[in-house]
Amino acid sequence: MNELRGGLIGCGFFARNHLHAWADIKGATLAAVCDPDLTRAESFAAAAGVPSVFVDPVEMLRAGNLDFVDIVTPPATHRALVEVAASHRTHVICQKPMAPALEDARAMVEACRAAGVRFMVHENFRWQTPIRAIRDAAPDLGRLFFGRIYWRTAFDVYRDQPYLAEDSRFILADLGVHLLDLARFLFGEVESVYCQTLRINPRIRGEDVATVMLRMASGATCMVELSYASRVEHDPFPQTLIQLEGSLGTATLDRGFELTVVTEHGTAKRSVAPGPLAWSSPMMLHIQESVVRIQGCSSQRGQSWGDVIRFWC
């Protein structure tokens, strides 16, 4: 398989995980990085040995001879960047949330379809080792009729990402898209949605608490709970906790990556913690590992990376 050349657009907080992940993946390599801040872009390039640095994504696409771009920028910029990549017949990976409005999201899909290029949204949570483990346990539970996917913490997320405090839509856009995607990953498609939001922290603009009730097309109910205002003992940040109930049993993904499955055959407990990465931090390991897995899963399947750059699950 020929190695494909990619360009990273955006060198902010989470982009460093993308940068390190590409270095770990066979079959693809970063040939260029791009950011409006030249100093920051040069720092990223130096950290990973990327040969080319740009401040203008159009110049990068014109000069880079790229097979794909990995867009890790604020949501308001996604549509324009996806459309310009598509106009250069370049495959696209785009960070979540996909776009601020449905109109933008549809335009992005259409631009890539018209250009004949692949388009993937970087929904990496479903690639976490513990999340894959609880889904693998689901067939033993019979017909799923209820789920709870929850993230309740008081962790100071604004310390490293101060711009989150300025977003008019916060927890649903930044975190909720991940947990709602997990509901689809575990239960299938959604039939109806009810949501209630609150702003508890007076120093932020958007909502920091949201409760979403989903009725799935299967008839199951799934509760998605999001909070950055919940002070709890043994704060699980940044773990996603999950409870699944089926006609034959239950499965619970709890703190410390402990998976408990209860069926008529008894109770089974095991750790589903992810394995180590040379560049990861202990707290963020499961998230950072999922970035490697989503960006490199095609090589694990023995397929051409360029043929599967899409939202494949």
Rosetta blueprint (number, residue, H / E / L):
1 M L
2 N L
3 E L
4 L E
5 R E
6 G E
7 G E
8 L E
9 I E
10 G L
11 C L
12 G L
13 F L
14 F L
15 A H
16 R H
17 N H
18 H H
19 L H
20 H H
21 A H
22 W H
23 A H
24 D H
25 I L
26 K L
27 G L
28 A E
29 T E
30 L E
31 A E
32 A E
33 V E
34 C E
35 D L
36 P L
37 D L
38 L H
39 T H
40 R H
41 A H
42 E H
43 S H
44 F H
45 A H
46 A H
47 A H
48 A H
49 G L
50 V L
51 P L
52 S E
53 V E
54 F E
55 V L
56 D L
57 P H
58 V H
59 E H
60 M H
61 L H
62 R H
63 A H
64 G L
65 N L
66 L L
67 D L
68 F E
69 V E
70 D E
71 I E
72 V L
73 T L
74 P L
75 P H
76 A H
77 T H
78 H H
79 R H
80 A H
81 L H
82 V H
83 E H
84 V H
85 A H
86 A H
87 S H
88 H L
89 R L
90 T L
91 H E
92 V E
93 I E
94 C E
95 Q E
96 K L
97 P L
98 M L
99 A L
100 P L
101 A L
102 L H
103 E H
104 D H
105 A H
106 R H
107 A H
108 M H
109 V H
110 E H
111 A H
112 C H
113 R H
114 A H
115 A H
116 G L
117 V L
118 R L
119 F E
120 M E
121 V E
122 H E
123 E L
124 N L
125 F H
126 R H
127 W H
128 Q L
129 T H
130 P H
131 I H
132 R H
133 A H
134 I H
135 R H
136 D H
137 A H
138 A H
139 P H
140 D H
141 L H
142 G L
143 R L
144 L E
145 F E
146 F E
147 G E
148 R E
149 I E
150 Y E
151 W E
152 R E
153 T L
154 A L
155 F L
156 D L
157 V L
158 Y L
159 R L
160 D L
161 Q L
162 P H
163 Y H
164 L H
165 A H
166 E H
167 D L
168 S L
169 R L
170 F L
171 I H
172 L H
173 A H
174 D H
175 L H
176 G H
177 V H
178 H H
179 L H
180 L H
181 D H
182 L H
183 A H
184 R H
185 F H
186 L H
187 F H
188 G L
189 E L
190 V E
191 E E
192 S E
193 V E
194 Y E
195 C E
196 Q E
197 T E
198 L E
199 R L
200 I L
201 N L
202 P L
203 R L
204 I L
205 R L
206 G L
207 E L
208 D L
209 V E
210 A E
211 T E
212 V E
213 M E
214 L E
215 R E
216 M E
217 A L
218 S L
219 G L
220 A L
221 T E
222 C E
223 M E
224 V E
225 E E
226 L E
227 S E
228 Y L
229 A L
230 S L
231 R L
232 V L
233 E L
234 H L
235 D L
236 P L
237 F L
238 P L
239 Q L
240 T L
241 L E
242 I E
243 Q E
244 L E
245 E E
246 G E
247 S L
248 L L
249 G E
250 T E
251 A E
252 T E
253 L E
254 D E
255 R H
256 G H
257 F H
258 E E
259 L E
260 T E
261 V E
262 V E
263 T E
264 E L
265 H L
266 G E
267 T E
268 A E
269 K E
270 R E
271 S E
272 V L
273 A L
274 P L
275 G L
276 P L
277 L L
278 A L
279 W L
280 S L
281 S L
282 P L
283 M L
284 M L
285 L H
286 H H
287 I H
288 Q H
289 E H
290 S H
291 V H
292 V H
293 R H
294 I H
295 Q H
296 G H
297 C H
298 S H
299 S H
300 Q H
301 R L
302 G L
303 Q L
304 S L
305 W H
306 G H
307 D H
308 V L
309 I L
310 R L
311 F L
312 W L
313 C L
